[in-house]
């Protein structure tokens, strides 16, 4: 019911905003017409184009500045400032369009009047809606009366939340405490008396906000609400303020409480895969061009294959073969145990400065990161991504602590936040994992673009292998 009201109100606001823009366009035309004694008019194409551009672009920026959110506007000053910023962006877009299409006959006077009138109409309309929603609906006879059942802390949290909620009318009836010790004096009763409270108090909805430390037979009270025809809402006990990992999803009509571990949704994964495919094809083309030259240099420098394949741990325990141009002697894997004492990394990662197993050509390939180009094969096959966490050796994963495993909960990448944040200077594996988790917890598609750009700069400056 709450989200349905938000959806309806925001659609109403969008309609009113669009009417304000259209009305402002007509007012601007008539103002200019009367100011010039009927000597001025604007072409239909210019008029319709201007109104449509401002209407649709402004709709986007109103959403960007939270003018179509599920919260009530708390401050008139903030509301006006948000409208002003949105219109600045919208009319800036219109002006850019005018210059790009070289519309030299476009009236500057119309543009100015159009902008001022649009701002005034939107401010008046939004302030009136602000007054109506924030002051009138909460005192309405038809306002939805909500009762909270829970501890004092969580009950106050829900009450504060609902006080900011956008709706066409709701009122907090009070709080039902869990027991006599849980602030019963400040409540309308305790949960054991809920059936009687629902009989004597007008309640349209009950919100159960019980914390995880309380043993309550919730199904009993939910059954009572269901039998009395009163809708119930549950704040999950395992949710805490600031936790944005919990969501509700439906699968064939069945609701599931989902706990996400990384900030990636289906849309984000699609964009990321498209980037991988485009970047992977470009990278594979470079790999194909490099192969004859690099392959010949590797063969002349030391015996062995041109490409080196090694089993690595991929996303959530998947095992795959990672491909690189060979930069070490053929017996490098057998000699690894001899160098364990020289490991520079503190933790489950192996790294040796001036590794004696690296060939002369191999040092150049690593310095220029050319050895990584075969991994674009892994990207195209879907085993790796352009940006992610570096795939570990299977033996390294055996040494992981539980929290370290989060770094392999995501598809591994050719480059990542760790590689562009100090690269060779970081020797503590825990810090490597912390950077990987920072990337996963705060992921945005734009982050991948930034990391790829930073990786390119790092490689061009030859600060080490990615």
C-alpha positions as CSV (number, residue, x, y, z in Angstrom):
1,X,0.0,0.0,0.0
2,X,2.8,2.5,0.9
3,X,4.7,2.0,-2.4
4,X,1.5,2.1,-4.4
5,X,0.7,5.5,-2.8
6,X,4.2,6.7,-3.6
7,X,3.8,5.5,-7.2
8,X,0.4,7.3,-7.7
9,X,1.6,10.5,-6.0
10,X,4.8,10.7,-8.0
11,X,2.9,10.0,-11.3
12,X,0.5,12.8,-10.3
13,X,3.5,15.1,-9.6
14,X,5.1,14.2,-13.0
15,X,1.8,15.1,-14.7
16,X,1.5,18.4,-12.9
17,X,5.2,19.3,-13.6
18,X,4.7,18.5,-17.3
19,X,1.5,20.7,-17.4
20,X,3.5,23.5,-15.7
21,X,6.2,23.3,-18.4
22,X,3.6,23.3,-21.2
23,X,1.7,26.2,-19.6
24,X,4.9,28.2,-19.2
25,X,5.7,27.7,-22.9
26,X,2.3,29.2,-23.9
27,X,2.6,32.0,-21.4
28,X,6.0,32.9,-22.7
29,X,4.6,33.0,-26.3
30,X,1.7,35.3,-25.3
31,X,4.0,37.6,-23.1
32,X,6.3,38.1,-26.0
33,X,3.4,38.7,-28.3
34,X,1.8,41.4,-26.2
35,X,5.2,43.0,-25.3
36,X,5.9,43.5,-29.0
37,X,2.4,44.6,-29.9
38,X,1.7,41.5,-32.0
39,X,4.9,41.9,-34.0
40,X,6.6,38.8,-32.6
41,X,5.9,35.1,-32.9
42,X,7.8,31.8,-32.6
43,X,7.9,29.0,-35.1
44,X,5.9,25.8,-34.2
45,X,9.0,23.7,-34.5
46,X,11.0,25.9,-32.1
47,X,8.1,26.1,-29.7
48,X,7.2,22.4,-29.6
49,X,10.9,21.3,-29.6
50,X,11.7,23.7,-26.6
51,X,8.8,22.5,-24.5
52,X,9.5,18.8,-25.2
53,X,13.2,19.1,-24.4
54,X,12.6,20.9,-21.1
55,X,9.7,18.7,-20.2
56,X,11.6,15.4,-20.6
57,X,15.1,16.5,-19.5
58,X,13.6,18.2,-16.5
59,X,11.7,15.0,-15.6
60,X,15.1,13.2,-15.4
61,X,16.7,15.9,-13.3
62,X,13.7,16.1,-10.9
63,X,14.3,12.4,-10.3
64,X,18.0,12.9,-9.9
65,X,17.5,15.6,-7.3
66,X,15.0,13.4,-5.4
67,X,11.9,15.4,-6.3
68,X,10.2,12.1,-7.2
69,X,11.3,10.1,-4.1
70,X,9.3,8.3,-1.5
71,X,10.0,11.0,1.2
72,X,8.1,14.1,2.0
73,X,9.8,17.4,1.3
74,X,11.0,18.5,4.7
75,X,12.2,22.0,3.8
76,X,10.6,24.6,1.5
77,X,14.0,26.2,0.9
78,X,15.5,22.8,-0.1
79,X,12.6,22.2,-2.4
80,X,13.0,25.5,-4.2
81,X,16.7,25.0,-4.5
82,X,16.3,21.5,-6.0
83,X,13.8,22.9,-8.6
84,X,16.2,25.7,-9.5
85,X,19.1,23.3,-10.0
86,X,17.0,21.0,-12.1
87,X,15.8,23.8,-14.4
88,X,19.4,25.1,-14.7
89,X,20.4,21.7,-16.1
90,X,17.3,21.4,-18.3
91,X,17.6,24.9,-19.9
92,X,21.4,24.4,-20.2
93,X,20.6,21.3,-22.3
94,X,18.2,23.3,-24.4
95,X,20.8,26.0,-25.0
96,X,23.4,23.5,-26.0
97,X,20.9,22.0,-28.5
98,X,20.2,25.4,-30.0
99,X,23.9,26.0,-30.6
100,X,24.5,22.5,-31.9
101,X,21.7,22.8,-34.5
102,X,22.7,26.4,-35.2
103,X,19.2,27.8,-34.7
104,X,20.3,31.5,-35.2
105,X,16.6,32.6,-35.5
106,X,15.7,31.3,-32.1
107,X,14.3,34.1,-29.8
108,X,16.4,34.8,-26.7
109,X,13.5,36.7,-25.3
110,X,11.2,33.7,-25.5
111,X,13.9,31.5,-23.9
112,X,14.3,33.9,-20.9
113,X,10.6,34.3,-20.3
114,X,10.0,30.5,-20.7
115,X,12.7,29.8,-18.1
116,X,11.4,32.3,-15.6
117,X,7.7,31.3,-15.9
118,X,8.6,27.6,-15.8
119,X,10.5,28.2,-12.5
120,X,7.6,30.2,-11.0
121,X,4.9,27.8,-12.0
122,X,6.9,24.8,-10.7
123,X,7.7,26.5,-7.4
124,X,4.0,27.5,-6.8
125,X,2.7,24.0,-7.8
126,X,5.3,22.2,-5.7
127,X,4.8,24.4,-2.6
128,X,1.0,23.9,-2.8
129,X,1.5,20.1,-3.0
130,X,4.1,20.4,-0.2
131,X,1.5,22.1,2.0
132,X,-1.2,19.6,1.1
133,X,0.8,16.5,1.6
134,X,2.7,17.6,4.7
135,X,-0.1,19.3,6.6
136,X,-3.5,18.3,5.4
137,X,-3.3,14.5,4.8
138,X,-2.0,13.5,8.2
139,X,-5.1,15.1,9.9
140,X,-7.6,13.6,7.5
141,X,-10.4,11.4,8.8
142,X,-9.4,8.9,6.1
143,X,-5.7,8.9,7.1
144,X,-4.3,5.4,7.4
145,X,-3.8,4.7,11.1
146,X,-0.6,2.6,11.8
147,X,0.3,0.8,15.0
148,X,3.9,-0.3,15.7
149,X,4.8,-3.4,17.7
150,X,8.4,-3.6,18.9
151,X,11.1,-2.4,21.2
152,X,11.5,1.3,22.1
153,X,14.5,1.7,19.8
154,X,13.0,0.0,16.7
155,X,9.6,1.5,17.4
156,X,11.0,5.0,17.4
157,X,12.9,4.2,14.2
158,X,9.7,3.1,12.4
159,X,7.8,6.2,13.7
160,X,10.5,8.5,12.5
161,X,10.6,6.7,9.2
162,X,6.9,7.0,8.7
163,X,6.9,10.7,9.6
164,X,9.0,11.3,6.5
165,X,7.1,8.9,4.3
166,X,5.3,10.3,1.2
167,X,1.6,9.2,1.2
168,X,-1.8,10.7,0.8
169,X,-2.5,10.3,4.5
170,X,-1.2,8.2,7.4
171,X,-1.1,8.7,11.2
172,X,1.0,6.8,13.8
173,X,-1.4,5.5,16.5
174,X,1.3,4.5,18.9
175,X,3.7,1.7,19.9
176,X,3.0,-1.7,21.5
177,X,5.8,-2.7,23.8
178,X,7.1,-6.3,23.9
179,X,6.9,-6.5,27.8
180,X,6.6,-4.4,30.9
181,X,10.3,-3.6,31.0
182,X,10.4,-2.4,27.4
183,X,9.1,1.1,28.0
184,X,5.5,0.0,28.6
185,X,4.8,3.4,30.2
186,X,5.4,5.1,26.9
187,X,3.3,2.7,24.9
188,X,-0.3,1.9,24.4
189,X,0.2,-1.6,25.9
190,X,2.2,-4.8,25.6
191,X,2.2,-7.4,22.9
192,X,0.2,-9.9,25.0
193,X,-2.7,-7.4,24.9
194,X,-2.5,-6.8,21.1
195,X,-5.9,-8.6,20.4
196,X,-7.7,-6.3,22.8
197,X,-5.8,-3.2,21.6
198,X,-6.9,-4.0,18.0
199,X,-10.5,-4.3,19.3
200,X,-10.6,-0.9,21.1
201,X,-8.3,1.3,18.9
202,X,-8.9,2.2,15.3
203,X,-6.0,0.6,13.5
204,X,-5.6,0.2,9.7
205,X,-2.2,-1.5,9.7
206,X,0.2,-3.1,12.1
207,X,4.0,-2.9,11.7
208,X,6.0,-5.6,13.6
209,X,9.5,-4.2,14.3
210,X,10.8,-6.9,16.7
211,X,14.6,-7.1,17.2
212,X,16.6,-10.4,16.9
213,X,17.1,-10.7,20.6
214,X,13.5,-11.2,21.5
215,X,11.6,-14.5,21.3
216,X,8.1,-13.7,20.1
217,X,5.5,-16.1,18.7
218,X,5.1,-13.8,15.7
219,X,2.9,-16.2,13.7
220,X,0.3,-16.1,16.5
221,X,-0.1,-12.3,16.3
222,X,0.0,-12.4,12.5
223,X,-2.9,-14.8,12.5
224,X,-4.9,-12.5,14.7
225,X,-4.3,-9.6,12.4
226,X,-5.2,-11.7,9.4
227,X,-8.5,-12.9,11.1
228,X,-9.4,-9.3,12.0
229,X,-8.7,-8.1,8.4
230,X,-5.9,-5.8,9.5
231,X,-2.8,-5.8,7.2
232,X,0.5,-6.5,8.8
233,X,4.0,-5.4,7.8
234,X,7.3,-6.9,9.2
235,X,10.6,-5.2,9.6
236,X,13.1,-8.1,9.5
237,X,14.8,-8.7,12.8
238,X,18.1,-9.2,11.1
239,X,17.9,-5.7,9.5
240,X,19.7,-2.8,11.1
241,X,19.9,0.9,10.1
242,X,22.4,1.4,7.3
243,X,22.1,-2.1,6.0
244,X,21.2,-2.0,2.3
245,X,21.9,-5.6,1.5
246,X,18.4,-7.0,2.3
247,X,15.7,-6.9,-0.3
248,X,12.5,-8.8,-1.1
249,X,12.2,-10.6,-4.5
250,X,9.5,-12.7,-6.0
251,X,10.0,-15.8,-7.9
252,X,6.9,-17.1,-9.7
253,X,4.8,-15.2,-7.1
254,X,6.8,-16.6,-4.1
255,X,8.4,-13.9,-1.9
256,X,12.0,-14.4,-0.9
257,X,14.0,-12.3,1.6
258,X,17.3,-11.8,-0.2
259,X,20.6,-10.8,1.4
260,X,23.0,-9.5,-1.2
261,X,26.8,-9.6,-0.6
262,X,27.8,-7.2,-3.4
263,X,26.2,-4.1,-4.9
264,X,25.5,-5.5,-8.3
265,X,22.1,-6.0,-9.9
266,X,21.0,-7.6,-13.1
267,X,21.2,-4.4,-15.1
268,X,24.7,-3.7,-13.8
269,X,25.8,-7.2,-14.7
270,X,24.5,-6.7,-18.2
271,X,26.4,-3.4,-18.7
272,X,29.5,-5.0,-17.3
273,X,29.3,-8.0,-19.6
274,X,28.7,-5.7,-22.6
275,X,31.8,-3.7,-21.6
276,X,33.7,-7.0,-21.3
277,X,32.7,-8.2,-24.7
278,X,33.6,-4.9,-26.4
279,X,36.9,-4.6,-24.5
280,X,37.6,-8.3,-24.9
281,X,37.2,-8.1,-28.7
282,X,39.5,-5.1,-28.9
283,X,42.0,-6.7,-26.6
284,X,41.9,-10.0,-28.5
285,X,42.6,-8.2,-31.7
286,X,45.8,-6.7,-30.1
287,X,46.7,-10.1,-28.8
288,X,46.4,-11.6,-32.3
289,X,48.6,-8.8,-33.7
290,X,51.2,-9.3,-30.9
291,X,51.3,-13.1,-31.0
292,X,53.7,-13.5,-33.9
293,X,56.3,-11.0,-32.6
294,X,56.0,-11.8,-28.9
295,X,55.9,-15.6,-29.6
296,X,59.0,-15.4,-31.7
297,X,60.8,-13.4,-28.9
298,X,59.8,-15.9,-26.3
299,X,60.9,-18.9,-28.4
300,X,64.3,-17.3,-29.1
301,X,64.9,-16.4,-25.5
302,X,64.1,-19.8,-23.8
303,X,62.7,-23.2,-24.7
304,X,59.0,-23.9,-24.0
305,X,55.5,-22.9,-25.1
306,X,54.5,-19.4,-26.1
307,X,51.4,-19.4,-23.9
308,X,51.3,-20.4,-20.3
309,X,48.1,-21.9,-18.9
310,X,47.6,-22.2,-15.1
311,X,44.5,-23.3,-13.1
312,X,43.1,-20.5,-11.1
313,X,40.1,-20.1,-8.8
314,X,37.3,-18.1,-10.4
315,X,33.9,-16.8,-9.2
316,X,32.6,-18.8,-6.1
317,X,35.0,-21.7,-6.5
318,X,34.8,-22.2,-10.3
319,X,38.2,-23.4,-11.6
320,X,39.5,-22.3,-15.0
321,X,42.7,-22.1,-17.0
322,X,44.2,-18.6,-17.1
323,X,46.3,-17.7,-20.2
324,X,49.4,-15.6,-20.3
325,X,52.4,-15.1,-22.5
326,X,55.1,-17.2,-20.9
327,X,57.5,-15.0,-18.9
328,X,59.3,-17.8,-16.9
329,X,61.4,-20.7,-17.6
330,X,59.6,-24.0,-18.1
331,X,60.5,-25.4,-14.7
332,X,59.2,-22.3,-12.8
333,X,56.4,-24.2,-11.1
334,X,58.8,-26.9,-9.7
335,X,61.2,-24.1,-8.4
336,X,58.4,-22.2,-6.6
337,X,58.9,-24.1,-3.3
338,X,62.5,-23.0,-3.3
339,X,61.5,-19.3,-3.2
340,X,58.7,-19.5,-0.5
341,X,61.1,-18.1,2.1
342,X,61.6,-15.0,0.0
343,X,57.9,-14.3,-0.4
344,X,57.3,-10.5,0.1
345,X,53.6,-10.8,0.7
346,X,52.3,-11.3,4.2
347,X,49.4,-13.8,3.8
348,X,48.0,-16.1,1.2
349,X,49.7,-14.6,-1.9
350,X,53.1,-15.3,-3.5
351,X,55.3,-12.5,-4.8
352,X,59.1,-12.3,-5.1
353,X,61.1,-9.3,-6.2
354,X,63.6,-10.0,-9.0
355,X,62.2,-13.5,-9.3
356,X,65.1,-15.6,-10.8
357,X,62.6,-17.8,-12.7
358,X,61.7,-14.9,-15.0
359,X,63.3,-14.8,-18.4
360,X,64.9,-11.7,-20.1
361,X,62.0,-11.3,-22.5
362,X,59.6,-12.1,-19.6
363,X,60.8,-9.1,-17.6
364,X,60.1,-6.8,-20.5
365,X,56.6,-8.4,-21.0
366,X,55.8,-8.0,-17.3
367,X,57.1,-4.4,-17.2
368,X,54.9,-3.5,-20.1
369,X,52.0,-5.8,-19.1
370,X,52.1,-7.4,-22.5
371,X,52.0,-10.8,-20.9
372,X,48.4,-10.2,-19.8
373,X,47.0,-9.9,-23.3
374,X,46.1,-13.6,-23.7
375,X,43.7,-13.1,-20.8
376,X,41.3,-11.4,-23.2
377,X,40.5,-15.0,-24.2
378,X,39.3,-15.7,-20.7
379,X,37.2,-12.5,-20.8
380,X,35.5,-13.5,-24.1
381,X,34.8,-16.9,-22.6
382,X,33.1,-15.4,-19.6
383,X,35.7,-16.7,-17.1
384,X,37.1,-13.3,-16.3
385,X,36.1,-9.7,-16.6
386,X,38.1,-6.6,-17.6
387,X,37.8,-5.3,-14.0
388,X,37.5,-7.4,-10.9
389,X,39.7,-9.2,-8.4
390,X,42.8,-11.1,-9.4
391,X,42.2,-14.8,-9.6
392,X,44.2,-16.7,-7.0
393,X,46.0,-20.0,-7.2
394,X,44.1,-23.0,-5.9
395,X,46.8,-23.5,-3.2
396,X,46.4,-19.9,-2.1
397,X,42.7,-20.3,-1.5
398,X,43.4,-23.2,0.8
399,X,45.1,-20.7,3.1
400,X,42.3,-18.1,3.0
401,X,40.4,-17.0,6.2
402,X,36.6,-17.0,5.9
403,X,36.4,-13.2,5.1
404,X,39.1,-13.6,2.4
405,X,36.7,-15.7,0.4
406,X,34.6,-12.7,-0.4
407,X,37.2,-11.6,-3.0
408,X,36.3,-14.6,-5.1
409,X,32.5,-14.1,-4.8
410,X,32.8,-11.9,-8.0
411,X,34.1,-12.7,-11.4
412,X,37.9,-12.2,-11.4
413,X,39.4,-9.4,-13.6
414,X,42.5,-8.5,-15.6
415,X,42.8,-5.4,-13.5
416,X,41.2,-4.0,-10.4
417,X,41.3,-1.5,-7.6
418,X,44.3,-3.2,-5.9
419,X,46.4,-3.0,-9.1
420,X,45.8,0.8,-9.5
421,X,46.2,1.5,-5.8
422,X,49.9,1.0,-5.2
423,X,50.4,-2.2,-7.1
424,X,53.9,-3.3,-6.1
425,X,54.0,-1.3,-2.9
426,X,51.2,-3.3,-1.2
427,X,52.7,-6.4,0.6
428,X,50.0,-7.1,3.1
429,X,47.4,-9.6,1.7
430,X,44.8,-8.3,4.2
431,X,45.1,-4.9,2.6
432,X,44.7,-6.4,-0.8
433,X,41.5,-8.1,0.3
434,X,40.3,-4.9,1.9
435,X,40.7,-3.1,-1.4
436,X,38.9,-5.9,-3.2
437,X,36.0,-5.8,-0.8
438,X,35.9,-2.0,-1.1
439,X,35.4,-2.4,-4.8
440,X,32.7,-5.1,-4.4
441,X,30.8,-3.2,-1.7
442,X,30.7,0.1,-3.6
443,X,30.5,-1.2,-7.2
444,X,29.2,1.1,-9.9
445,X,29.6,0.7,-13.6
446,X,31.4,4.1,-13.7
447,X,34.0,2.6,-11.3
448,X,35.0,0.0,-13.9
449,X,35.5,2.8,-16.5
450,X,37.7,4.8,-14.0
451,X,39.8,1.7,-13.1
452,X,40.4,0.9,-16.7
453,X,41.5,4.5,-17.4
454,X,43.8,4.4,-14.3
455,X,45.2,1.0,-15.4
456,X,46.1,2.4,-18.8
457,X,47.9,5.3,-17.2
458,X,49.8,3.0,-14.8
459,X,50.8,0.7,-17.7
460,X,52.0,3.6,-19.8
461,X,54.1,4.9,-16.9
462,X,55.5,1.3,-16.5
463,X,54.9,1.1,-12.8
464,X,54.8,-2.7,-12.8
465,X,52.6,-5.5,-14.1
466,X,48.9,-5.4,-13.7
